[in-house]
Structures are given as structure tokens and as C-alpha cells.
Amino acid sequence: MSYTMEDFRRDFTIEHLSLLTPNDLRNAVPIEKLLEAVPAEKRLEGLSPEDRLEGLSDDELQRLLAEAKKKLGSG
């Protein structure tokens, strides 16, 4: 198998990736792709419970609360 131009470009990029700033990386790679590489637990680190629940509907919050109560045996 021969070494292609695509192989060279990938190798060159990987070799020089550390020269890019975080802003360069954000502009080059969609944020969704970057987040795929970070486990959910890591993404949630440091967030308050309120921030973690933000965006959930009342129905979703009620369902989660009911499930939590069941797990704790108080529902």
C-alpha cells in the first residue's frame, strides 16, 4: 500500500496540531465533534444541580424525581 497525499496531510496535521490555539481548534472542528470525545461525566463536572437540569421540561423533571424517589424507596 502506497503512502498517499491524504496520508501525508493527516500525518502533517497530527504532527502540528499542538501549534493551534484552542480558538483555532474550535473554528476548525464543530463543537459537537469535540464534545463527542469528552465523556458525559467529564462535561458535567463543576456544574451545579440547577445547571445540570436546565432545559428539561416540567414533565421530564417530574419523571426524574419520581424515578429517584422509587430508587430511594420513598415513593
Distance bins in CASP14 RR format, pairs under 12 A and 6 or more apart:
PFRMAT RR
TARGET T0000
AUTHOR 0000-0000-0000
RMODE 2
METHOD distances of the structure
MODEL  1
1 7 0 0 0 0 1 0 0 0 0 0 0
2 8 0 0 0 0 0 1 0 0 0 0 0
3 9 0 0 0 0 0 1 0 0 0 0 0
3 10 0 0 0 0 0 1 0 0 0 0 0
3 11 0 0 0 0 1 0 0 0 0 0 0
4 10 0 0 0 0 1 0 0 0 0 0 0
4 11 0 0 0 0 0 1 0 0 0 0 0
5 11 0 0 0 0 0 1 0 0 0 0 0
5 12 0 0 0 0 0 1 0 0 0 0 0
6 12 0 0 0 0 0 1 0 0 0 0 0
6 13 0 0 0 0 0 1 0 0 0 0 0
7 13 0 0 0 0 0 1 0 0 0 0 0
7 14 0 0 0 0 0 1 0 0 0 0 0
8 14 0 0 0 0 0 1 0 0 0 0 0
8 15 0 0 0 0 0 1 0 0 0 0 0
9 15 0 0 0 0 0 1 0 0 0 0 0
9 16 0 0 0 0 0 1 0 0 0 0 0
10 16 0 0 0 0 0 1 0 0 0 0 0
10 17 0 0 0 0 0 1 0 0 0 0 0
11 17 0 0 0 0 0 1 0 0 0 0 0
12 19 0 0 0 0 0 1 0 0 0 0 0
13 19 0 0 0 0 0 1 0 0 0 0 0
13 20 0 0 0 0 1 0 0 0 0 0 0
13 24 0 0 0 0 0 1 0 0 0 0 0
13 25 0 0 0 0 0 1 0 0 0 0 0
13 28 0 0 0 0 1 0 0 0 0 0 0
13 29 0 0 0 0 0 1 0 0 0 0 0
14 20 0 0 0 0 0 1 0 0 0 0 0
16 24 0 0 0 0 0 1 0 0 0 0 0
17 24 0 0 0 0 1 0 0 0 0 0 0
17 25 0 0 0 0 1 0 0 0 0 0 0
17 28 0 0 0 0 1 0 0 0 0 0 0
17 29 0 0 0 0 0 1 0 0 0 0 0
18 24 0 0 0 0 0 1 0 0 0 0 0
18 25 0 0 0 0 0 1 0 0 0 0 0
19 25 0 0 0 0 0 1 0 0 0 0 0
20 26 0 0 0 0 1 0 0 0 0 0 0
20 27 0 0 0 0 1 0 0 0 0 0 0
20 28 1 0 0 1 0 0 0 0 0 0 0
20 29 0 0 0 0 1 0 0 0 0 0 0
21 27 0 0 0 0 1 0 0 0 0 0 0
21 28 0 0 0 0 0 1 0 0 0 0 0
22 28 0 0 0 0 0 1 0 0 0 0 0
22 29 0 0 0 0 0 1 0 0 0 0 0
22 31 0 0 0 0 0 1 0 0 0 0 0
22 34 0 0 0 0 1 0 0 0 0 0 0
23 29 0 0 0 0 0 1 0 0 0 0 0
25 31 0 0 0 0 0 1 0 0 0 0 0
25 33 0 0 0 0 0 1 0 0 0 0 0
25 34 1 0 0 1 0 0 0 0 0 0 0
25 37 0 0 0 0 0 1 0 0 0 0 0
26 32 0 0 0 0 0 1 0 0 0 0 0
26 33 0 0 0 0 0 1 0 0 0 0 0
26 34 1 0 0 1 0 0 0 0 0 0 0
26 35 0 0 0 0 0 1 0 0 0 0 0
27 34 0 0 0 0 0 1 0 0 0 0 0
28 34 0 0 0 0 1 0 0 0 0 0 0
29 35 0 0 0 0 0 1 0 0 0 0 0
29 36 0 0 0 0 0 1 0 0 0 0 0
29 37 0 0 0 0 1 0 0 0 0 0 0
30 36 0 0 0 0 1 0 0 0 0 0 0
30 37 0 0 0 0 0 1 0 0 0 0 0
31 37 0 0 0 0 0 1 0 0 0 0 0
31 38 0 0 0 0 0 1 0 0 0 0 0
31 43 0 0 0 0 0 1 0 0 0 0 0
32 38 0 0 0 0 0 1 0 0 0 0 0
34 43 0 0 0 0 0 1 0 0 0 0 0
35 42 0 0 0 0 0 1 0 0 0 0 0
35 43 1 0 0 1 0 0 0 0 0 0 0
35 44 0 0 0 0 0 1 0 0 0 0 0
36 43 0 0 0 0 0 1 0 0 0 0 0
37 43 0 0 0 0 0 1 0 0 0 0 0
38 44 0 0 0 0 0 1 0 0 0 0 0
38 45 0 0 0 0 1 0 0 0 0 0 0
39 45 0 0 0 0 1 0 0 0 0 0 0
40 47 0 0 0 0 0 1 0 0 0 0 0
40 52 0 0 0 0 0 1 0 0 0 0 0
41 47 0 0 0 0 0 1 0 0 0 0 0
41 52 0 0 0 0 0 1 0 0 0 0 0
43 51 0 0 0 0 0 1 0 0 0 0 0
43 52 0 0 0 0 0 1 0 0 0 0 0
44 51 0 0 0 0 1 0 0 0 0 0 0
44 52 1 0 1 0 0 0 0 0 0 0 0
44 53 0 0 0 0 0 1 0 0 0 0 0
44 54 0 0 0 0 0 1 0 0 0 0 0
45 51 0 0 0 0 0 1 0 0 0 0 0
45 52 0 0 0 0 0 1 0 0 0 0 0
46 52 0 0 0 0 1 0 0 0 0 0 0
47 53 0 0 0 0 1 0 0 0 0 0 0
47 54 0 0 0 0 1 0 0 0 0 0 0
48 54 0 0 0 0 1 0 0 0 0 0 0
49 56 0 0 0 0 0 1 0 0 0 0 0
49 61 0 0 0 0 0 1 0 0 0 0 0
49 64 0 0 0 0 0 1 0 0 0 0 0
49 68 0 0 0 0 0 1 0 0 0 0 0
50 56 0 0 0 0 0 1 0 0 0 0 0
50 61 0 0 0 0 0 1 0 0 0 0 0
52 61 0 0 0 0 0 1 0 0 0 0 0
52 64 0 0 0 0 0 1 0 0 0 0 0
53 60 0 0 0 0 1 0 0 0 0 0 0
53 61 1 0 0 1 0 0 0 0 0 0 0
53 62 0 0 0 0 0 1 0 0 0 0 0
53 64 0 0 0 0 1 0 0 0 0 0 0
53 65 0 0 0 0 0 1 0 0 0 0 0
53 68 0 0 0 0 0 1 0 0 0 0 0
54 60 0 0 0 0 0 1 0 0 0 0 0
54 61 0 0 0 0 0 1 0 0 0 0 0
55 61 0 0 0 0 1 0 0 0 0 0 0
56 62 0 0 0 0 1 0 0 0 0 0 0
56 63 0 0 0 0 1 0 0 0 0 0 0
56 64 1 0 0 1 0 0 0 0 0 0 0
56 65 0 0 0 0 0 1 0 0 0 0 0
57 63 0 0 0 0 1 0 0 0 0 0 0
57 64 0 0 0 0 0 1 0 0 0 0 0
58 64 0 0 0 0 0 1 0 0 0 0 0
58 65 0 0 0 0 0 1 0 0 0 0 0
59 65 0 0 0 0 0 1 0 0 0 0 0
59 66 0 0 0 0 0 1 0 0 0 0 0
60 66 0 0 0 0 0 1 0 0 0 0 0
60 67 0 0 0 0 0 1 0 0 0 0 0
61 67 0 0 0 0 0 1 0 0 0 0 0
61 68 0 0 0 0 0 1 0 0 0 0 0
62 68 0 0 0 0 0 1 0 0 0 0 0
62 69 0 0 0 0 0 1 0 0 0 0 0
63 69 0 0 0 0 0 1 0 0 0 0 0
63 70 0 0 0 0 0 1 0 0 0 0 0
64 70 0 0 0 0 0 1 0 0 0 0 0
64 71 0 0 0 0 0 1 0 0 0 0 0
65 71 0 0 0 0 0 1 0 0 0 0 0
65 72 0 0 0 0 0 1 0 0 0 0 0
65 74 0 0 0 0 0 1 0 0 0 0 0
65 75 0 0 0 0 1 0 0 0 0 0 0
66 72 0 0 0 0 0 1 0 0 0 0 0
66 73 0 0 0 0 0 1 0 0 0 0 0
66 74 0 0 0 0 0 1 0 0 0 0 0
66 75 1 0 0 1 0 0 0 0 0 0 0
67 73 0 0 0 0 0 1 0 0 0 0 0
67 75 0 0 0 0 0 1 0 0 0 0 0
68 74 0 0 0 0 1 0 0 0 0 0 0
68 75 0 0 0 0 1 0 0 0 0 0 0
69 75 1 0 1 0 0 0 0 0 0 0 0
END
